[in-house]
């Protein structure tokens, strides 16, 4: 194996990893978790923190 082949394999693996992360982040199952995280900076410090939505 030469360096060009290893770089090509690494590039393909990183592309697959990137696509998987994008698919995970945009999946509808993550919406409630991300919506709750988006509201954290806007919540008052007087209230106890909300528990994140867990998948069962």
N, CA, C, O and CB atoms as a CASP TS submission, in Angstrom:
PFRMAT TS
TARGET T0000
AUTHOR 0000-0000-0000
METHOD Language model
MODEL 1
PARENT N/A
ATOM      1  N   UNK     1       0.839  -1.179   0.000  1.00  0.00           N
ATOM      2  CA  UNK     1       0.000   0.000   0.000  1.00  0.00           C
ATOM      3  C   UNK     1       0.884   1.242   0.000  1.00  0.00           C
ATOM      4  O   UNK     1       1.850   1.351   0.755  1.00  0.00           O
ATOM      5  CB  UNK     1      -0.954  -0.002   1.214  1.00  0.00           C
ATOM      6  N   UNK     2       0.522   2.147  -0.854  1.00  0.00           N
ATOM      7  CA  UNK     2       1.283   3.391  -0.871  1.00  0.00           C
ATOM      8  C   UNK     2       0.503   4.483  -0.132  1.00  0.00           C
ATOM      9  O   UNK     2      -0.642   4.279   0.273  1.00  0.00           O
ATOM     10  CB  UNK     2       1.590   3.826  -2.328  1.00  0.00           C
ATOM     11  N   UNK     3       1.126   5.619   0.031  1.00  0.00           N
ATOM     12  CA  UNK     3       0.550   6.717   0.808  1.00  0.00           C
ATOM     13  C   UNK     3      -0.728   7.249   0.165  1.00  0.00           C
ATOM     14  O   UNK     3      -1.654   7.644   0.874  1.00  0.00           O
ATOM     15  CB  UNK     3       1.566   7.848   0.957  1.00  0.00           C
ATOM     16  N   UNK     4      -0.792   7.265  -1.149  1.00  0.00           N
ATOM     17  CA  UNK     4      -1.981   7.769  -1.846  1.00  0.00           C
ATOM     18  C   UNK     4      -3.207   6.924  -1.549  1.00  0.00           C
ATOM     19  O   UNK     4      -4.298   7.461  -1.358  1.00  0.00           O
ATOM     20  CB  UNK     4      -1.738   7.807  -3.349  1.00  0.00           C
ATOM     21  N   UNK     5      -3.039   5.608  -1.507  1.00  0.00           N
ATOM     22  CA  UNK     5      -4.154   4.714  -1.208  1.00  0.00           C
ATOM     23  C   UNK     5      -4.614   4.894   0.231  1.00  0.00           C
ATOM     24  O   UNK     5      -5.815   4.919   0.500  1.00  0.00           O
ATOM     25  CB  UNK     5      -3.758   3.254  -1.460  1.00  0.00           C
ATOM     26  N   UNK     6      -3.675   5.020   1.151  1.00  0.00           N
ATOM     27  CA  UNK     6      -4.043   5.224   2.557  1.00  0.00           C
ATOM     28  C   UNK     6      -4.776   6.555   2.751  1.00  0.00           C
ATOM     29  O   UNK     6      -5.740   6.635   3.512  1.00  0.00           O
ATOM     30  CB  UNK     6      -2.789   5.179   3.448  1.00  0.00           C
ATOM     31  N   UNK     7      -4.315   7.585   2.064  1.00  0.00           N
ATOM     32  CA  UNK     7      -4.995   8.879   2.149  1.00  0.00           C
ATOM     33  C   UNK     7      -6.398   8.792   1.568  1.00  0.00           C
ATOM     34  O   UNK     7      -7.330   9.395   2.102  1.00  0.00           O
ATOM     35  CB  UNK     7      -4.188   9.961   1.419  1.00  0.00           C
ATOM     36  N   UNK     8      -6.554   8.056   0.492  1.00  0.00           N
ATOM     37  CA  UNK     8      -7.877   7.876  -0.119  1.00  0.00           C
ATOM     38  C   UNK     8      -8.819   7.131   0.811  1.00  0.00           C
ATOM     39  O   UNK     8      -9.977   7.522   0.961  1.00  0.00           O
ATOM     40  CB  UNK     8      -7.757   7.126  -1.444  1.00  0.00           C
ATOM     41  N   UNK     9      -8.341   6.063   1.438  1.00  0.00           N
ATOM     42  CA  UNK     9      -9.156   5.301   2.383  1.00  0.00           C
ATOM     43  C   UNK     9      -9.536   6.175   3.573  1.00  0.00           C
ATOM     44  O   UNK     9     -10.686   6.159   4.011  1.00  0.00           O
ATOM     45  CB  UNK     9      -8.404   4.039   2.860  1.00  0.00           C
ATOM     46  N   UNK    10      -8.584   6.934   4.094  1.00  0.00           N
ATOM     47  CA  UNK    10      -8.858   7.826   5.213  1.00  0.00           C
ATOM     48  C   UNK    10      -9.901   8.877   4.830  1.00  0.00           C
ATOM     49  O   UNK    10     -10.787   9.188   5.626  1.00  0.00           O
ATOM     50  CB  UNK    10      -7.566   8.505   5.681  1.00  0.00           C
ATOM     51  N   UNK    11      -9.802   9.421   3.628  1.00  0.00           N
ATOM     52  CA  UNK    11     -10.759  10.425   3.173  1.00  0.00           C
ATOM     53  C   UNK    11     -12.158   9.838   3.081  1.00  0.00           C
ATOM     54  O   UNK    11     -13.122  10.475   3.507  1.00  0.00           O
ATOM     55  CB  UNK    11     -10.337  10.993   1.816  1.00  0.00           C
ATOM     56  N   UNK    12     -12.284   8.653   2.543  1.00  0.00           N
ATOM     57  CA  UNK    12     -13.595   8.004   2.440  1.00  0.00           C
ATOM     58  C   UNK    12     -14.160   7.716   3.826  1.00  0.00           C
ATOM     59  O   UNK    12     -15.353   7.918   4.054  1.00  0.00           O
ATOM     60  CB  UNK    12     -13.492   6.697   1.627  1.00  0.00           C
ATOM     61  N   UNK    13     -13.338   7.254   4.747  1.00  0.00           N
ATOM     62  CA  UNK    13     -13.807   6.990   6.107  1.00  0.00           C
ATOM     63  C   UNK    13     -14.283   8.274   6.784  1.00  0.00           C
ATOM     64  O   UNK    13     -15.307   8.269   7.467  1.00  0.00           O
ATOM     65  CB  UNK    13     -12.693   6.337   6.937  1.00  0.00           C
ATOM     66  N   UNK    14     -13.559   9.359   6.605  1.00  0.00           N
ATOM     67  CA  UNK    14     -13.963  10.629   7.205  1.00  0.00           C
ATOM     68  C   UNK    14     -15.252  11.149   6.578  1.00  0.00           C
ATOM     69  O   UNK    14     -16.080  11.739   7.272  1.00  0.00           O
ATOM     70  CB  UNK    14     -12.849  11.668   7.054  1.00  0.00           C
ATOM     71  N   UNK    15     -15.433  10.940   5.283  1.00  0.00           N
ATOM     72  CA  UNK    15     -16.660  11.351   4.612  1.00  0.00           C
ATOM     73  C   UNK    15     -17.857  10.566   5.153  1.00  0.00           C
ATOM     74  O   UNK    15     -18.921  11.137   5.390  1.00  0.00           O
ATOM     75  CB  UNK    15     -16.533  11.155   3.091  1.00  0.00           C
ATOM     76  N   UNK    16     -17.683   9.272   5.346  1.00  0.00           N
ATOM     77  CA  UNK    16     -18.755   8.435   5.901  1.00  0.00           C
ATOM     78  C   UNK    16     -19.060   8.861   7.332  1.00  0.00           C
ATOM     79  O   UNK    16     -20.226   8.940   7.718  1.00  0.00           O
ATOM     80  CB  UNK    16     -18.363   6.934   5.858  1.00  0.00           C
ATOM     81  N   UNK    17     -18.027   9.135   8.120  1.00  0.00           N
ATOM     82  CA  UNK    17     -18.233   9.593   9.491  1.00  0.00           C
ATOM     83  C   UNK    17     -18.981  10.929   9.513  1.00  0.00           C
ATOM     84  O   UNK    17     -19.905  11.107  10.307  1.00  0.00           O
ATOM     85  CB  UNK    17     -16.884   9.727  10.218  1.00  0.00           C
ATOM     86  N   UNK    18     -18.591  11.861   8.652  1.00  0.00           N
ATOM     87  CA  UNK    18     -19.258  13.153   8.574  1.00  0.00           C
ATOM     88  C   UNK    18     -20.720  12.989   8.187  1.00  0.00           C
ATOM     89  O   UNK    18     -21.592  13.620   8.784  1.00  0.00           O
ATOM     90  CB  UNK    18     -18.547  14.060   7.575  1.00  0.00           C
ATOM     91  N   UNK    19     -20.997  12.154   7.202  1.00  0.00           N
ATOM     92  CA  UNK    19     -22.383  11.930   6.777  1.00  0.00           C
ATOM     93  C   UNK    19     -23.197  11.295   7.904  1.00  0.00           C
ATOM     94  O   UNK    19     -24.363  11.641   8.094  1.00  0.00           O
ATOM     95  CB  UNK    19     -22.426  11.033   5.520  1.00  0.00           C
ATOM     96  N   UNK    20     -22.595  10.376   8.649  1.00  0.00           N
ATOM     97  CA  UNK    20     -23.290   9.757   9.773  1.00  0.00           C
ATOM     98  C   UNK    20     -23.615  10.751  10.866  1.00  0.00           C
ATOM     99  O   UNK    20     -24.709  10.717  11.429  1.00  0.00           O
ATOM    100  CB  UNK    20     -22.464   8.638  10.339  1.00  0.00           C
ATOM    101  N   UNK    21     -22.684  11.632  11.175  1.00  0.00           N
ATOM    102  CA  UNK    21     -22.934  12.660  12.192  1.00  0.00           C
ATOM    103  C   UNK    21     -24.027  13.617  11.725  1.00  0.00           C
ATOM    104  O   UNK    21     -24.894  13.995  12.512  1.00  0.00           O
ATOM    105  CB  UNK    21     -21.638  13.442  12.508  1.00  0.00           C
ATOM    106  N   UNK    22     -23.995  14.008  10.468  1.00  0.00           N
ATOM    107  CA  UNK    22     -25.052  14.881   9.935  1.00  0.00           C
ATOM    108  C   UNK    22     -26.404  14.200   9.996  1.00  0.00           C
ATOM    109  O   UNK    22     -27.390  14.830  10.379  1.00  0.00           O
ATOM    110  CB  UNK    22     -24.740  15.288   8.491  1.00  0.00           C
ATOM    111  N   UNK    23     -26.477  12.942   9.631  1.00  0.00           N
ATOM    112  CA  UNK    23     -27.733  12.190   9.686  1.00  0.00           C
ATOM    113  C   UNK    23     -28.236  12.110  11.124  1.00  0.00           C
ATOM    114  O   UNK    23     -29.429  12.288  11.371  1.00  0.00           O
ATOM    115  CB  UNK    23     -27.547  10.770   9.102  1.00  0.00           C
ATOM    116  N   UNK    24     -27.345  11.847  12.069  1.00  0.00           N
ATOM    117  CA  UNK    24     -27.731  11.763  13.478  1.00  0.00           C
ATOM    118  C   UNK    24     -28.238  13.112  13.984  1.00  0.00           C
ATOM    119  O   UNK    24     -29.254  13.177  14.676  1.00  0.00           O
ATOM    120  CB  UNK    24     -26.543  11.289  14.333  1.00  0.00           C
ATOM    121  N   UNK    25     -27.535  14.182  13.641  1.00  0.00           N
ATOM    122  CA  UNK    25     -27.906  15.508  14.139  1.00  0.00           C
ATOM    123  C   UNK    25     -29.234  15.986  13.564  1.00  0.00           C
ATOM    124  O   UNK    25     -29.973  16.689  14.253  1.00  0.00           O
ATOM    125  CB  UNK    25     -26.815  16.513  13.809  1.00  0.00           C
ATOM    126  N   UNK    26     -29.553  15.637  12.349  1.00  0.00           N
ATOM    127  CA  UNK    26     -30.781  16.098  11.716  1.00  0.00           C
ATOM    128  C   UNK    26     -31.929  15.110  11.863  1.00  0.00           C
ATOM    129  O   UNK    26     -33.019  15.362  11.350  1.00  0.00           O
ATOM    130  CB  UNK    26     -30.532  16.366  10.261  1.00  0.00           C
ATOM    131  N   UNK    27     -31.711  13.987  12.552  1.00  0.00           N
ATOM    132  CA  UNK    27     -32.797  13.014  12.714  1.00  0.00           C
ATOM    133  C   UNK    27     -33.864  13.572  13.649  1.00  0.00           C
ATOM    134  O   UNK    27     -33.560  14.338  14.563  1.00  0.00           O
ATOM    135  CB  UNK    27     -32.254  11.669  13.258  1.00  0.00           C
ATOM    136  N   UNK    28     -35.089  13.192  13.419  1.00  0.00           N
ATOM    137  CA  UNK    28     -36.205  13.716  14.215  1.00  0.00           C
ATOM    138  C   UNK    28     -36.156  13.201  15.649  1.00  0.00           C
ATOM    139  O   UNK    28     -36.753  13.818  16.531  1.00  0.00           O
ATOM    140  CB  UNK    28     -37.542  13.337  13.573  1.00  0.00           C
ATOM    141  N   UNK    29     -35.475  12.107  15.911  1.00  0.00           N
ATOM    142  CA  UNK    29     -35.379  11.587  17.283  1.00  0.00           C
ATOM    143  C   UNK    29     -34.555  12.499  18.177  1.00  0.00           C
ATOM    144  O   UNK    29     -34.709  12.444  19.397  1.00  0.00           O
ATOM    145  CB  UNK    29     -34.768  10.189  17.279  1.00  0.00           C
ATOM    146  N   UNK    30     -33.694  13.331  17.623  1.00  0.00           N
ATOM    147  CA  UNK    30     -32.838  14.215  18.407  1.00  0.00           C
ATOM    148  C   UNK    30     -33.453  15.596  18.613  1.00  0.00           C
ATOM    149  O   UNK    30     -32.904  16.405  19.361  1.00  0.00           O
ATOM    150  CB  UNK    30     -31.496  14.354  17.735  1.00  0.00           C
ATOM    151  N   UNK    31     -34.588  15.881  17.958  1.00  0.00           N
ATOM    152  CA  UNK    31     -35.175  17.215  18.003  1.00  0.00           C
ATOM    153  C   UNK    31     -35.484  17.672  19.423  1.00  0.00           C
ATOM    154  O   UNK    31     -35.153  18.801  19.786  1.00  0.00           O
ATOM    155  CB  UNK    31     -36.434  17.248  17.178  1.00  0.00           C
ATOM    156  N   UNK    32     -36.107  16.827  20.233  1.00  0.00           N
ATOM    157  CA  UNK    32     -36.469  17.252  21.588  1.00  0.00           C
ATOM    158  C   UNK    32     -35.222  17.521  22.437  1.00  0.00           C
ATOM    159  O   UNK    32     -35.212  18.456  23.237  1.00  0.00           O
ATOM    160  CB  UNK    32     -37.345  16.185  22.265  1.00  0.00           C
ATOM    161  N   UNK    33     -34.194  16.725  22.272  1.00  0.00           N
ATOM    162  CA  UNK    33     -32.953  16.936  23.024  1.00  0.00           C
ATOM    163  C   UNK    33     -32.302  18.255  22.635  1.00  0.00           C
ATOM    164  O   UNK    33     -31.871  19.012  23.504  1.00  0.00           O
ATOM    165  CB  UNK    33     -31.973  15.776  22.789  1.00  0.00           C
ATOM    166  N   UNK    34     -32.226  18.538  21.343  1.00  0.00           N
ATOM    167  CA  UNK    34     -31.606  19.769  20.881  1.00  0.00           C
ATOM    168  C   UNK    34     -32.466  20.989  21.206  1.00  0.00           C
ATOM    169  O   UNK    34     -31.924  22.056  21.495  1.00  0.00           O
ATOM    170  CB  UNK    34     -31.352  19.694  19.385  1.00  0.00           C
ATOM    171  N   UNK    35     -33.799  20.856  21.167  1.00  0.00           N
ATOM    172  CA  UNK    35     -34.672  21.965  21.549  1.00  0.00           C
ATOM    173  C   UNK    35     -34.483  22.319  23.020  1.00  0.00           C
ATOM    174  O   UNK    35     -34.444  23.496  23.379  1.00  0.00           O
ATOM    175  CB  UNK    35     -36.142  21.612  21.272  1.00  0.00           C
ATOM    176  N   UNK    36     -34.367  21.304  23.867  1.00  0.00           N
ATOM    177  CA  UNK    36     -34.140  21.556  25.293  1.00  0.00           C
ATOM    178  C   UNK    36     -32.772  22.223  25.508  1.00  0.00           C
ATOM    179  O   UNK    36     -32.653  23.138  26.323  1.00  0.00           O
ATOM    180  CB  UNK    36     -34.228  20.231  26.099  1.00  0.00           C
ATOM    181  N   UNK    37     -31.768  21.782  24.799  1.00  0.00           N
ATOM    182  CA  UNK    37     -30.432  22.371  24.932  1.00  0.00           C
ATOM    183  C   UNK    37     -30.417  23.813  24.418  1.00  0.00           C
ATOM    184  O   UNK    37     -29.688  24.652  24.948  1.00  0.00           O
ATOM    185  CB  UNK    37     -29.392  21.524  24.167  1.00  0.00           C
ATOM    186  N   UNK    38     -31.211  24.101  23.400  1.00  0.00           N
ATOM    187  CA  UNK    38     -31.254  25.449  22.847  1.00  0.00           C
ATOM    188  C   UNK    38     -31.890  26.432  23.828  1.00  0.00           C
ATOM    189  O   UNK    38     -31.588  27.624  23.789  1.00  0.00           O
ATOM    190  CB  UNK    38     -32.023  25.454  21.527  1.00  0.00           C
ATOM    191  N   UNK    39     -32.759  25.948  24.698  1.00  0.00           N
ATOM    192  CA  UNK    39     -33.430  26.814  25.664  1.00  0.00           C
ATOM    193  C   UNK    39     -32.611  27.044  26.933  1.00  0.00           C
ATOM    194  O   UNK    39     -32.951  27.932  27.714  1.00  0.00           O
ATOM    195  CB  UNK    39     -34.765  26.225  26.030  1.00  0.00           C
ATOM    196  N   UNK    40     -31.567  26.293  27.162  1.00  0.00           N
ATOM    197  CA  UNK    40     -30.778  26.419  28.386  1.00  0.00           C
ATOM    198  C   UNK    40     -30.247  27.833  28.642  1.00  0.00           C
ATOM    199  O   UNK    40     -30.332  28.294  29.780  1.00  0.00           O
ATOM    200  CB  UNK    40     -29.627  25.465  28.332  1.00  0.00           C
ATOM    201  N   UNK    41     -29.710  28.541  27.659  1.00  0.00           N
ATOM    202  CA  UNK    41     -29.209  29.890  27.945  1.00  0.00           C
ATOM    203  C   UNK    41     -30.319  30.868  28.317  1.00  0.00           C
ATOM    204  O   UNK    41     -30.040  31.894  28.937  1.00  0.00           O
ATOM    205  CB  UNK    41     -28.455  30.422  26.748  1.00  0.00           C
ATOM    206  N   UNK    42     -31.563  30.579  27.958  1.00  0.00           N
ATOM    207  CA  UNK    42     -32.664  31.495  28.201  1.00  0.00           C
ATOM    208  C   UNK    42     -33.371  31.235  29.533  1.00  0.00           C
ATOM    209  O   UNK    42     -34.171  32.060  29.975  1.00  0.00           O
ATOM    210  CB  UNK    42     -33.655  31.402  27.075  1.00  0.00           C
ATOM    211  N   UNK    43     -33.091  30.114  30.169  1.00  0.00           N
ATOM    212  CA  UNK    43     -33.751  29.772  31.418  1.00  0.00           C
ATOM    213  C   UNK    43     -33.152  30.561  32.577  1.00  0.00           C
ATOM    214  O   UNK    43     -31.970  30.906  32.584  1.00  0.00           O
ATOM    215  CB  UNK    43     -33.645  28.269  31.686  1.00  0.00           C
ATOM    216  N   UNK    44     -34.001  30.830  33.543  1.00  0.00           N
ATOM    217  CA  UNK    44     -33.564  31.541  34.738  1.00  0.00           C
ATOM    218  C   UNK    44     -32.706  30.627  35.600  1.00  0.00           C
ATOM    219  O   UNK    44     -32.904  29.412  35.618  1.00  0.00           O
ATOM    220  CB  UNK    44     -34.773  32.062  35.540  1.00  0.00           C
ATOM    221  N   UNK    45     -31.761  31.210  36.307  1.00  0.00           N
ATOM    222  CA  UNK    45     -30.903  30.421  37.189  1.00  0.00           C
ATOM    223  C   UNK    45     -31.616  30.052  38.488  1.00  0.00           C
ATOM    224  O   UNK    45     -31.120  29.219  39.247  1.00  0.00           O
ATOM    225  CB  UNK    45     -29.623  31.188  37.499  1.00  0.00           C
ATOM    226  N   UNK    46     -32.767  30.659  38.751  1.00  0.00           N
ATOM    227  CA  UNK    46     -33.513  30.378  39.973  1.00  0.00           C
ATOM    228  C   UNK    46     -34.174  29.005  39.944  1.00  0.00           C
ATOM    229  O   UNK    46     -34.364  28.383  40.989  1.00  0.00           O
ATOM    230  CB  UNK    46     -34.563  31.443  40.195  1.00  0.00           C
ATOM    231  N   UNK    47     -34.522  28.532  38.752  1.00  0.00           N
ATOM    232  CA  UNK    47     -35.187  27.247  38.624  1.00  0.00           C
ATOM    233  C   UNK    47     -34.155  26.126  38.609  1.00  0.00           C
ATOM    234  O   UNK    47     -33.041  26.319  38.123  1.00  0.00           O
ATOM    235  CB  UNK    47     -36.050  27.207  37.353  1.00  0.00           C
ATOM    236  N   UNK    48     -34.516  24.953  39.136  1.00  0.00           N
ATOM    237  CA  UNK    48     -33.606  23.813  38.975  1.00  0.00           C
ATOM    238  C   UNK    48     -33.570  23.406  37.504  1.00  0.00           C
ATOM    239  O   UNK    48     -34.567  23.565  36.800  1.00  0.00           O
ATOM    240  CB  UNK    48     -34.049  22.609  39.870  1.00  0.00           C
ATOM    241  N   UNK    49     -32.442  22.886  37.029  1.00  0.00           N
ATOM    242  CA  UNK    49     -32.330  22.524  35.608  1.00  0.00           C
ATOM    243  C   UNK    49     -33.294  21.404  35.253  1.00  0.00           C
ATOM    244  O   UNK    49     -33.548  20.498  36.046  1.00  0.00           O
ATOM    245  CB  UNK    49     -30.893  22.101  35.270  1.00  0.00           C
ATOM    246  N   UNK    50     -33.826  21.493  34.036  1.00  0.00           N
ATOM    247  CA  UNK    50     -34.722  20.449  33.542  1.00  0.00           C
ATOM    248  C   UNK    50     -33.916  19.237  33.151  1.00  0.00           C
ATOM    249  O   UNK    50     -32.774  19.347  32.705  1.00  0.00           O
ATOM    250  CB  UNK    50     -35.556  20.947  32.350  1.00  0.00           C
ATOM    251  N   UNK    51     -34.520  18.084  33.322  1.00  0.00           N
ATOM    252  CA  UNK    51     -33.901  16.837  32.891  1.00  0.00           C
ATOM    253  C   UNK    51     -34.082  16.727  31.375  1.00  0.00           C
ATOM    254  O   UNK    51     -35.175  16.988  30.871  1.00  0.00           O
ATOM    255  CB  UNK    51     -34.526  15.595  33.638  1.00  0.00           C
ATOM    256  N   UNK    52     -33.030  16.347  30.638  1.00  0.00           N
ATOM    257  CA  UNK    52     -33.168  16.179  29.186  1.00  0.00           C
ATOM    258  C   UNK    52     -34.065  14.990  28.875  1.00  0.00           C
ATOM    259  O   UNK    52     -34.166  14.045  29.657  1.00  0.00           O
ATOM    260  CB  UNK    52     -31.786  15.993  28.522  1.00  0.00           C
ATOM    261  N   UNK    53     -34.711  15.056  27.722  1.00  0.00           N
ATOM    262  CA  UNK    53     -35.575  13.958  27.288  1.00  0.00           C
ATOM    263  C   UNK    53     -34.721  12.744  26.981  1.00  0.00           C
ATOM    264  O   UNK    53     -33.745  12.839  26.236  1.00  0.00           O
ATOM    265  CB  UNK    53     -36.418  14.360  26.049  1.00  0.00           C
ATOM    266  N   UNK    54     -35.079  11.614  27.545  1.00  0.00           N
ATOM    267  CA  UNK    54     -34.337  10.376  27.320  1.00  0.00           C
ATOM    268  C   UNK    54     -35.140   9.465  26.412  1.00  0.00           C
ATOM    269  O   UNK    54     -36.368   9.414  26.479  1.00  0.00           O
ATOM    270  CB  UNK    54     -34.018   9.668  28.656  1.00  0.00           C
ATOM    271  N   UNK    55     -34.422   8.748  25.562  1.00  0.00           N
ATOM    272  CA  UNK    55     -35.067   7.738  24.728  1.00  0.00           C
ATOM    273  C   UNK    55     -35.221   6.478  25.537  1.00  0.00           C
ATOM    274  O   UNK    55     -34.344   6.119  26.323  1.00  0.00           O
ATOM    275  CB  UNK    55     -34.263   7.466  23.434  1.00  0.00           C
ATOM    276  N   UNK    56     -36.326   5.815  25.345  1.00  0.00           N
ATOM    277  CA  UNK    56     -36.535   4.543  26.058  1.00  0.00           C
ATOM    278  C   UNK    56     -36.456   3.381  25.120  1.00  0.00           C
ATOM    279  O   UNK    56     -36.607   2.235  25.544  1.00  0.00           O
ATOM    280  CB  UNK    56     -37.874   4.531  26.770  1.00  0.00           C
TER
END
